[in-house]
Amino acid sequence: MAKNFEAADLAEWRQGWKIVLGAAFGLGSGIALYLLVGSLFVTRVTTEFGWTRGDMGVAGAVGFFAGAISLSIVGRILDRVGFRRVVLVCVPALSLVYLGFASVNGSYALYLAFMVAGGIFGAGTGAISYTRPVIAAFDRQRGLALGVAASGTSIGAITVPPFLTIMIASYGWRAGLYALIAVTLCVGFPLALWLIGRERRTTTSDDIARAELPDAAAGPALPGVTLREALRGRRFWLLALALVAVNIPGAGVIGQLAPMITDKGLSEAASGVAMSLYATGLLVGRLSTGFALDRFPPSIVAALMTSIPAIGAALLLVPEPSFALAAIAVALIGLQQGSEVDLLAYFVSRSFGFKNYSSIFGAIATAGALSTATGLVLFGKVHDATGNYDLALIIGAICFLIGAAAFYATRWVGER
């Protein structure tokens, strides 16, 4: 049943709005931004160096594999030292990785080395870090707060791609990387640190007791559980399955989005606009999911948001789509990808508490990162083998439906 907005909800926003805004700047300028704009560099880089799109997919997979390993480690560090020390190291390091990308002059091995570094340090610039202070500051309005914070990535992805497209077209792909460094290090990073300030907690207990999901199995409220305890529960594995299933097609599409659009007969400029439309879908998905999570059964919200992009994947199978049709397809896929951060952070914090939130989040996100690597390789290699992305899109649509079923199944299982 939907809940009304009450005075206590307003009080949370009065105390925590700066934290949400700071997290939005941090998320919007961290590794997530690169993941959303990275495909803009694919055609230029492969043309200059003679690499294939499959080569680029393998490189992306290597980076995600490194990130997958790092996420669990970063999560444990976050639970001990807080987000501030982590991002103070990881954001400048990620900017140096971008600079390293720009220095590559045809060496695929060097490019792979920088992708590994990007995966390692990028892990500390994403949702695992910036959702932590939001979770700490919000309880009643946690879903919406997470949605607003995560929308920073969408806003960055709406505004940055057209700018990067112009920079790349006018001055080359390396200039696009320099512009990305400026956005990450000189805009998002200082604003995030300033607005969030020192990590603090507005909740009343040291360990946030698990608030019952509206459709959760009945049982006593649990304090924050350990990672080992979480691993024993079916809910943990359902969440991991859901994230794996949606990340395979989600990563594959975004990793090859620009060439996927141009292969359909649309222009390079249209691909830049498509990136912005995808980001618009992200924004709508994040805000609508966050709003709904505080008011309706989370498993139903999650299942609905995860099944919608299967339609988008099917629309991209049309041989020569109009720009409008391609735009709708891209926006539908973006709608689900936008909800991902909200869903994972919400389910983890509500199911397992705050004490070891980052460790548990990191463990599930590790599985997600590995599936992201799989999606990047799958879409690139399918294109190399068949000359198009159709088979990958069919597999992707099926994966979205599997993810929706896994989220829906959480309504029938307890946390342990």
C-alpha positions in Angstrom: 0.0 0.0 0.0 1.3 3.5 -0.9 2.5 5.7 1.9 1.8 9.4 2.3 4.5 12.0 2.6 4.6 13.0 6.3 6.4 15.6 8.5 9.1 13.1 9.5 9.9 12.6 5.8 10.3 16.3 5.3 12.6 16.5 8.3 14.9 13.9 6.8 15.2 16.0 3.6 15.9 19.1 5.6 18.8 17.4 7.3 20.2 15.4 4.5 19.6 17.2 1.2 23.2 18.3 0.9 24.4 14.8 1.3 22.1 13.7 -1.5 23.2 16.5 -3.8 26.9 15.8 -3.0 26.4 12.1 -3.8 24.8 13.1 -7.1 27.8 15.1 -8.1 30.1 12.3 -7.0 28.2 9.6 -8.9 27.7 11.8 -11.9 31.4 12.4 -12.4 32.9 9.0 -11.3 33.4 5.8 -13.2 29.7 5.5 -14.0 30.1 8.5 -16.3 32.9 6.9 -18.3 30.8 3.7 -18.7 28.0 5.8 -20.2 30.2 7.8 -22.6 32.9 5.3 -23.4 31.3 4.1 -26.6 31.8 7.5 -28.1 35.5 6.7 -28.4 35.1 3.2 -29.9 34.9 4.0 -33.6 37.7 6.6 -33.5 40.1 4.4 -31.5 39.5 1.3 -33.6 40.0 3.3 -36.8 43.2 4.9 -35.6 44.8 1.7 -34.2 43.3 -1.0 -36.4 41.6 -2.8 -33.5 38.2 -4.5 -33.7 35.1 -3.8 -31.7 35.7 -7.2 -30.1 39.1 -6.0 -29.0 37.5 -3.1 -27.3 34.9 -5.4 -25.7 37.7 -7.6 -24.3 39.5 -4.6 -22.9 36.4 -3.4 -21.2 35.9 -6.9 -19.8 39.4 -6.9 -18.4 38.7 -3.6 -16.7 35.5 -4.9 -15.2 37.2 -8.0 -14.0 39.7 -5.9 -12.2 36.8 -3.8 -10.8 34.9 -6.9 -9.7 37.9 -8.0 -7.6 38.3 -4.5 -6.2 34.7 -4.0 -5.2 34.7 -6.5 -2.4 38.0 -5.1 -1.1 36.7 -1.5 -1.4 33.5 -2.5 0.4 35.4 -3.8 3.4 37.6 -0.7 3.5 34.6 1.6 3.4 33.0 -0.1 6.3 36.1 0.7 8.3 37.2 4.1 7.2 34.2 5.7 5.5 33.7 7.0 2.1 35.8 10.2 2.3 39.2 8.6 2.5 38.4 6.2 -0.2 37.3 8.8 -2.8 40.2 11.1 -1.9 42.5 8.3 -3.3 40.3 6.8 -6.0 39.0 9.9 -7.9 42.5 11.5 -8.6 43.8 8.1 -9.5 40.9 7.5 -12.0 41.7 10.9 -13.6 45.3 9.8 -14.1 44.0 6.7 -15.8 42.1 8.8 -18.3 45.3 10.7 -18.9 47.0 7.4 -19.5 44.4 6.4 -22.0 45.1 9.6 -24.0 48.9 8.7 -24.1 48.3 5.3 -25.7 49.7 5.2 -29.2 48.6 1.9 -30.6 49.9 -0.4 -27.8 47.0 -2.7 -27.0 48.9 -4.1 -24.0 49.3 -0.6 -22.5 45.6 0.0 -23.1 44.8 -3.1 -21.2 47.0 -2.1 -18.3 45.2 1.2 -18.0 41.9 -0.6 -18.2 43.0 -2.7 -15.2 44.0 0.4 -13.3 40.6 2.0 -14.2 38.8 -1.0 -12.8 40.7 -1.0 -9.6 40.4 2.7 -8.8 37.1 3.3 -10.5 35.5 0.9 -8.0 35.9 3.5 -5.3 34.2 6.3 -7.3 30.9 4.6 -7.8 27.7 3.7 -6.0 29.4 1.5 -3.4 31.1 4.7 -2.0 28.5 7.4 -2.6 25.4 5.6 -1.5 26.9 4.9 1.9 26.4 8.5 3.3 22.9 8.6 1.8 21.9 5.3 3.4 23.3 6.6 6.7 21.3 9.8 6.5 17.9 8.5 5.3 15.5 5.8 6.6 11.9 6.8 5.8 12.8 8.4 2.4 15.7 6.1 1.6 14.4 5.0 -1.8 13.7 8.5 -3.1 17.0 9.8 -1.7 18.9 7.1 -3.5 17.0 7.8 -6.6 17.8 11.5 -6.5 21.5 10.8 -5.7 21.8 8.3 -8.5 20.2 10.8 -10.9 23.5 12.7 -10.9 24.9 10.1 -13.2 21.9 10.6 -15.6 22.3 14.4 -15.6 26.0 14.0 -16.3 25.2 11.6 -19.1 22.6 13.9 -20.6 24.9 17.0 -20.6 28.4 15.5 -21.2 28.0 13.3 -24.4 27.0 16.2 -26.8 30.0 18.2 -25.4 32.3 15.2 -25.8 31.0 14.6 -29.3 31.9 18.1 -30.3 35.3 17.9 -28.7 36.1 14.5 -30.4 34.8 15.7 -33.8 36.7 19.0 -33.6 40.0 18.1 -31.9 40.2 14.3 -31.7 39.3 11.5 -29.2 42.2 12.5 -26.9 40.7 15.9 -26.4 37.5 14.2 -25.3 39.5 12.4 -22.6 41.0 15.7 -21.4 37.5 17.1 -21.1 36.4 14.1 -19.1 39.3 14.7 -16.7 38.2 18.2 -16.2 34.6 17.1 -15.4 35.7 14.4 -13.0 38.5 16.1 -11.1 37.7 19.8 -11.2 33.9 19.8 -11.0 32.2 16.7 -9.5 34.9 15.7 -7.0 35.3 19.0 -5.1 31.5 19.6 -5.0 30.9 16.1 -3.7 33.3 16.4 -0.9 32.1 19.9 0.1 28.4 19.1 0.1 28.6 15.7 1.8 31.2 16.9 4.4 32.2 14.4 7.1 30.1 11.3 6.9 27.5 11.3 9.7 24.4 9.4 10.6 20.9 10.8 11.3 19.4 7.5 12.3 19.0 6.6 16.0 21.0 3.4 16.3 24.5 2.3 15.5 23.2 -0.5 13.4 20.2 0.3 11.3 17.7 -2.4 12.1 16.3 -4.1 9.1 12.9 -2.4 8.3 10.5 -4.9 7.0 10.0 -4.8 3.3 6.2 -4.4 2.6 6.2 -7.9 1.0 8.9 -9.5 3.1 8.4 -12.8 4.9 7.3 -12.3 8.5 10.0 -12.5 11.1 11.8 -10.5 13.8 13.8 -7.4 12.7 17.5 -8.1 12.3 20.3 -5.8 13.2 23.1 -5.3 10.7 24.3 -8.8 9.7 27.8 -9.8 8.7 28.8 -10.7 5.1 29.1 -14.4 6.2 25.5 -14.4 7.6 24.2 -12.7 4.4 25.8 -15.3 2.2 23.8 -18.0 4.0 20.5 -16.5 2.9 18.5 -17.0 -0.3 17.8 -13.3 -0.6 21.5 -12.5 -1.1 21.7 -15.0 -4.0 18.5 -13.8 -5.6 19.8 -10.3 -5.6 23.1 -11.4 -7.1 21.2 -13.4 -9.8 19.0 -10.4 -10.6 22.1 -8.1 -10.9 24.0 -10.6 -13.1 21.0 -11.0 -15.4 20.4 -7.3 -16.0 24.1 -6.3 -16.3 24.9 -8.7 -19.2 22.5 -6.9 -21.7 22.8 -3.5 -20.0 26.6 -3.4 -20.2 26.6 -4.9 -23.7 24.2 -2.2 -25.0 25.9 0.8 -23.4 29.4 -0.5 -24.3 28.5 -0.7 -28.0 25.6 1.9 -28.2 27.2 4.4 -30.5 28.3 1.9 -33.2 25.1 0.0 -32.7 23.2 3.1 -33.7 25.4 4.0 -36.6 25.2 0.4 -37.9 21.4 1.0 -38.2 22.1 3.7 -40.7 21.9 6.7 -38.3 24.6 9.4 -38.2 27.4 9.8 -35.7 25.7 12.9 -34.4 22.5 10.8 -33.9 24.5 8.4 -31.7 25.5 11.3 -29.5 21.8 12.3 -29.2 20.9 8.7 -28.5 23.4 8.7 -25.6 21.6 11.6 -24.1 18.2 9.9 -24.6 19.6 6.8 -22.9 20.7 9.1 -20.0 17.2 10.6 -19.9 15.8 7.1 -19.5 18.3 6.6 -16.7 17.1 9.8 -15.0 13.4 8.8 -15.2 14.2 5.3 -14.0 16.1 6.5 -11.0 13.6 9.0 -9.8 10.5 6.9 -10.5 12.0 3.8 -8.9 13.2 5.7 -5.8 9.7 7.2 -5.4 8.0 3.9 -5.8 10.3 1.9 -3.5 9.1 4.1 -0.5 5.5 3.5 -1.3 4.9 0.1 -3.0 6.1 -3.5 -2.6 9.7 -3.4 -3.6 9.8 -6.8 -5.3 7.0 -5.7 -7.6 8.6 -2.4 -8.4 11.9 -4.1 -9.1 10.3 -6.8 -11.3 8.4 -4.2 -13.4 11.4 -1.9 -13.9 13.6 -4.9 -14.9 11.2 -6.4 -17.4 10.6 -3.1 -19.4 14.0 -3.0 -21.2 13.3 -6.4 -22.8 10.9 -4.4 -25.1 13.7 -2.0 -25.9 16.1 -4.8 -26.8 13.4 -6.2 -29.1 12.9 -2.9 -30.8 16.6 -2.6 -31.6 16.2 -5.8 -33.7 14.3 -3.8 -36.3 16.7 -3.8 -39.4 16.3 -0.1 -40.4 14.6 1.7 -37.5 13.6 5.4 -37.6 15.5 7.6 -35.2 12.3 7.8 -33.1 12.0 4.0 -32.8 15.7 3.7 -31.9 15.3 6.5 -29.4 12.4 4.7 -27.7 14.3 1.5 -27.5 17.4 3.1 -26.0 15.3 5.1 -23.5 13.5 1.9 -22.4 16.8 0.1 -21.7 18.1 3.2 -19.9 15.0 3.1 -17.7 16.1 -0.2 -16.2 19.7 0.7 -15.9 18.7 3.9 -14.1 16.9 1.9 -11.5 19.8 -0.5 -10.8 21.6 1.6 -8.2 18.3 2.4 -6.3 17.3 -1.3 -6.3 20.5 -2.8 -5.1 21.3 -0.2 -2.4 17.7 -0.3 -1.2 17.4 -4.1 -1.0 20.8 -4.5 0.6 20.3 -1.8 3.3 16.8 -3.0 4.1 17.6 -6.7 4.1 21.0 -6.7 5.8 21.4 -3.4 7.7 24.1 -0.7 7.7 26.9 -2.0 9.8 28.4 -4.1 7.0 26.4 -2.5 4.2 29.4 -1.8 1.9 30.9 -5.3 2.3 27.6 -6.9 1.3 27.0 -4.4 -1.4 30.5 -5.0 -2.7 30.0 -8.8 -2.8 26.9 -8.6 -4.8 28.4 -5.9 -7.0 31.3 -8.1 -7.7 29.0 -10.6 -9.4 27.4 -7.7 -11.3 30.8 -6.5 -12.5 31.8 -9.9 -13.7 28.5 -10.1 -15.6 29.2 -6.7 -17.0 32.5 -8.0 -18.4 30.6 -10.9 -19.9 28.1 -8.5 -21.6 30.9 -6.3 -23.0 32.7 -9.4 -24.6 29.4 -10.9 -25.7 28.1 -8.0 -27.7 31.5 -7.2 -29.3 32.3 -10.8 -30.2 28.8 -11.5 -31.5 29.2 -8.5 -33.8 32.6 -9.7 -35.0 31.2 -13.2 -35.7 27.9 -12.3 -37.3 28.3 -8.7 -38.5 25.4 -7.4 -36.3 24.1 -7.4 -32.7 20.9 -9.3 -33.3 21.8 -12.5 -31.5 23.2 -10.5 -28.5 20.0 -8.5 -28.3 17.8 -11.6 -28.2 20.0 -13.1 -25.4 19.8 -9.7 -23.7 16.0 -9.6 -23.7 15.8 -13.1 -22.1 18.3 -12.0 -19.5 16.2 -9.0 -18.5 13.2 -11.3 -18.0 15.3 -13.6 -15.8 16.4 -10.6 -13.7 12.8 -9.5 -13.3 11.8 -13.0 -12.1 14.6 -13.1 -9.5 13.6 -9.7 -8.1 10.0 -10.8 -7.8 11.0 -14.0 -6.1 12.4 -12.1 -3.2 8.9 -11.5 -1.9 8.7 -15.2 -0.9 12.0 -15.6 0.9 13.3 -14.3 4.3 16.6 -12.6 4.7 18.3 -15.6 6.3 
